[in-house]
Amino acid sequence: MTRSPSNTQSTLMRELQSRLHCVSDAQNNSLGVLVSYAGPLDSESGDSILFLAERAVTHSGTARKEMKRVCNVVIECIQNVSRHGWIDENGETLLYLTIEHTPVGFQIQCGNIIDLDMAATLRSNLNDVNGMDHFELRKRYIEVLCESGMRESGGAGLGLMSMAKRCAGPIEYELTEQNDNLFLFTLTATVKS
């Protein structure tokens, strides 16, 4: 029995296809998409995405240090979606994720559906993180880590701060309103090679 795709799944597939189309149009500026995925996120798919990311980045000829930075950003993206993503009518949290090798480094793009409250929280946390220089970011990360300990849900944007520490430049994001107070949240992070 085949299941027809949900509206959420269709939205994420369109975003992934649009992303891949943009990359193919700008092929002269890209060394290629190494990994692309759209679908449900569970422990098995998360592990598979991470495994594919590690292998693809390693096989691109990148040093182990850069591969670890890329994989750490991918882990933070997956954890962010699994903890804060919207659960659809089928009881699933869906995402799309691409890893692209560019002349600057590796660009990780991750998208998922979130609700209005989470959109406001992410916007605020990302604006705060993007407003810090590297020294402020490290200091704030340690402060939050000491204040919150290791709670199950992380804390106060720790994952975003961890991601920002490994990225070149600000973490880009976009919130696109869907319907019923839901948003497509797209995050783009670049890890320099």
C-alpha positions as a printed NumPy array, in Angstrom:
array([[  0.   ,   0.   ,   0.   ],
       [  1.383,   3.404,  -0.934],
       [  0.677,   6.44 ,   1.104],
       [ -0.087,   9.699,  -0.629],
       [  2.281,  12.499,   0.398],
       [  1.032,  14.952,   2.984],
       [  0.943,  18.687,   2.317],
       [  4.015,  19.046,   4.516],
       [  5.899,  16.388,   2.592],
       [  4.941,  18.005,  -0.727],
       [  6.166,  21.399,   0.516],
       [  9.52 ,  19.973,   1.584],
       [  9.949,  18.051,  -1.679],
       [  9.257,  21.235,  -3.682],
       [ 11.86 ,  23.092,  -1.606],
       [ 14.431,  20.34 ,  -2.135],
       [ 13.764,  20.243,  -5.882],
       [ 13.981,  24.03 ,  -6.051],
       [ 17.289,  23.946,  -4.175],
       [ 18.715,  21.272,  -6.479],
       [ 17.495,  23.203,  -9.527],
       [ 19.204,  26.397,  -8.287],
       [ 22.443,  24.486,  -7.77 ],
       [ 22.326,  22.983, -11.264],
       [ 21.702,  26.456, -12.764],
       [ 24.743,  27.829, -10.927],
       [ 26.939,  24.787, -11.556],
       [ 29.933,  26.979, -12.447],
       [ 29.961,  28.224,  -8.809],
       [ 29.374,  24.814,  -7.243],
       [ 31.411,  21.674,  -7.   ],
       [ 28.178,  19.766,  -6.537],
       [ 25.515,  18.586,  -4.167],
       [ 27.02 ,  15.76 ,  -2.13 ],
       [ 23.94 ,  14.744,  -0.132],
       [ 20.245,  15.5  ,  -0.471],
       [ 17.38 ,  14.076,   1.567],
       [ 13.708,  14.866,   2.035],
       [ 11.447,  12.786,   4.218],
       [ 10.644,  11.768,   7.77 ],
       [ 13.201,  12.222,  10.514],
       [ 13.677,   9.426,  13.015],
       [ 16.774,   7.913,  14.615],
       [ 17.373,   5.603,  11.657],
       [ 17.105,   8.3  ,   8.974],
       [ 19.163,  10.716,  11.102],
       [ 21.949,   8.148,  11.446],
       [ 21.809,   7.426,   7.695],
       [ 22.019,  11.12 ,   6.79 ],
       [ 25.014,  11.548,   9.075],
       [ 26.722,   8.442,   7.64 ],
       [ 26.184,   9.693,   4.075],
       [ 27.412,  13.172,   4.991],
       [ 30.595,  11.825,   6.55 ],
       [ 31.375,   9.594,   3.566],
       [ 30.511,  12.194,   0.937],
       [ 32.581,  14.95 ,   2.536],
       [ 35.498,  12.575,   3.115],
       [ 35.387,  11.385,  -0.506],
       [ 35.417,  14.975,  -1.73 ],
       [ 39.059,  15.104,  -0.638],
       [ 38.489,  17.287,   2.394],
       [ 40.628,  17.06 ,   5.509],
       [ 39.204,  15.158,   8.479],
       [ 38.99 ,  18.38 ,  10.519],
       [ 36.623,  19.983,   7.994],
       [ 34.606,  16.772,   7.689],
       [ 34.084,  16.777,  11.461],
       [ 32.945,  20.434,  11.402],
       [ 30.463,  19.695,   8.602],
       [ 29.147,  16.632,  10.435],
       [ 28.783,  18.59 ,  13.69 ],
       [ 26.66 ,  21.187,  11.874],
       [ 24.564,  18.385,  10.317],
       [ 24.079,  16.824,  13.769],
       [ 22.908,  20.173,  15.18 ],
       [ 20.479,  20.593,  12.259],
       [ 19.031,  17.115,  12.793],
       [ 18.726,  17.635,  16.554],
       [ 17.071,  21.024,  16.031],
       [ 14.465,  19.493,  13.722],
       [ 13.833,  16.465,  15.944],
       [ 13.399,  18.604,  19.077],
       [ 11.509,  21.559,  17.656],
       [  9.99 ,  20.45 ,  14.349],
       [  6.26 ,  20.289,  13.799],
       [  4.696,  16.813,  13.904],
       [  2.343,  16.298,  10.949],
       [ -0.995,  14.483,  10.741],
       [  0.844,  11.161,  10.23 ],
       [  2.815,  11.624,  13.461],
       [  6.048,  12.405,  11.595],
       [  8.526,  15.244,  11.654],
       [  9.735,  15.922,   8.134],
       [ 12.804,  17.71 ,   6.854],
       [ 14.895,  18.316,   3.792],
       [ 18.653,  18.626,   3.933],
       [ 21.365,  19.264,   1.356],
       [ 25.123,  19.413,   1.607],
       [ 26.758,  21.25 ,  -1.249],
       [ 30.471,  21.575,  -1.938],
       [ 31.132,  25.15 ,  -3.065],
       [ 34.382,  27.016,  -3.8  ],
       [ 34.068,  28.64 ,  -0.347],
       [ 33.459,  25.391,   1.534],
       [ 30.457,  23.271,   2.395],
       [ 26.975,  24.711,   2.506],
       [ 24.448,  22.839,   4.613],
       [ 20.817,  23.726,   4.05 ],
       [ 18.08 ,  22.257,   6.207],
       [ 14.363,  22.95 ,   6.121],
       [ 11.376,  21.845,   8.147],
       [  7.945,  22.983,   9.241],
       [  7.585,  24.814,  12.565],
       [  4.74 ,  26.531,  14.386],
       [  4.32 ,  30.242,  15.093],
       [  5.846,  30.125,  18.606],
       [  8.932,  28.245,  17.435],
       [  9.308,  30.662,  14.496],
       [  9.48 ,  33.583,  16.932],
       [ 11.945,  31.748,  19.19 ],
       [ 14.238,  30.742,  16.323],
       [ 14.158,  34.232,  14.808],
       [ 15.15 ,  35.757,  18.146],
       [ 17.866,  33.169,  18.89 ],
       [ 19.359,  33.37 ,  15.387],
       [ 19.409,  37.167,  15.422],
       [ 21.184,  37.049,  18.804],
       [ 23.717,  34.456,  17.616],
       [ 24.358,  36.248,  14.327],
       [ 24.953,  39.508,  16.221],
       [ 27.888,  38.087,  18.196],
       [ 31.511,  38.013,  17.146],
       [ 33.524,  34.8  ,  17.628],
       [ 34.781,  35.789,  21.1  ],
       [ 31.282,  36.788,  22.34 ],
       [ 29.865,  33.586,  20.899],
       [ 32.392,  31.38 ,  22.72 ],
       [ 31.86 ,  33.258,  25.985],
       [ 28.051,  33.083,  25.764],
       [ 28.174,  29.39 ,  24.812],
       [ 30.166,  28.565,  27.957],
       [ 27.874,  30.726,  30.132],
       [ 24.722,  29.022,  28.827],
       [ 26.316,  25.604,  29.132],
       [ 27.236,  26.284,  32.782],
       [ 23.808,  27.771,  33.58 ],
       [ 21.724,  25.027,  32.033],
       [ 23.925,  21.968,  32.438],
       [ 23.022,  19.291,  29.959],
       [ 19.251,  19.303,  29.921],
       [ 17.465,  16.91 ,  27.628],
       [ 16.194,  19.723,  25.426],
       [ 19.528,  21.552,  25.219],
       [ 19.069,  25.121,  26.237],
       [ 18.756,  28.714,  25.122],
       [ 20.048,  28.192,  21.597],
       [ 23.1  ,  26.083,  22.484],
       [ 22.78 ,  24.115,  19.259],
       [ 22.638,  27.305,  17.203],
       [ 25.669,  28.693,  19.042],
       [ 27.552,  25.438,  18.49 ],
       [ 26.681,  25.619,  14.807],
       [ 27.733,  29.269,  14.526],
       [ 31.118,  28.516,  16.109],
       [ 31.854,  26.141,  13.222],
       [ 30.522,  28.331,  10.418],
       [ 31.971,  31.036,   8.246],
       [ 29.798,  34.103,   8.586],
       [ 26.271,  34.315,   9.9  ],
       [ 23.773,  31.479,   9.828],
       [ 21.255,  32.439,   7.182],
       [ 17.603,  31.605,   7.668],
       [ 14.254,  32.144,   6.058],
       [ 10.741,  31.745,   7.409],
       [  8.047,  31.219,   4.773],
       [  4.456,  31.216,   5.992],
       [  2.526,  28.128,   4.903],
       [ -0.926,  28.011,   6.502],
       [ -2.586,  27.52 ,   9.896],
       [  0.227,  29.411,  11.683],
       [  2.862,  27.066,  10.251],
       [  6.122,  28.154,   8.635],
       [  8.752,  26.543,   6.45 ],
       [ 11.997,  27.243,   8.302],
       [ 15.098,  27.047,   6.133],
       [ 18.543,  27.336,   7.67 ],
       [ 21.729,  27.708,   5.623],
       [ 25.164,  27.325,   7.222],
       [ 28.525,  27.491,   5.461],
       [ 31.592,  25.669,   6.774],
       [ 34.767,  27.   ,   5.161],
       [ 37.228,  24.471,   3.819]])
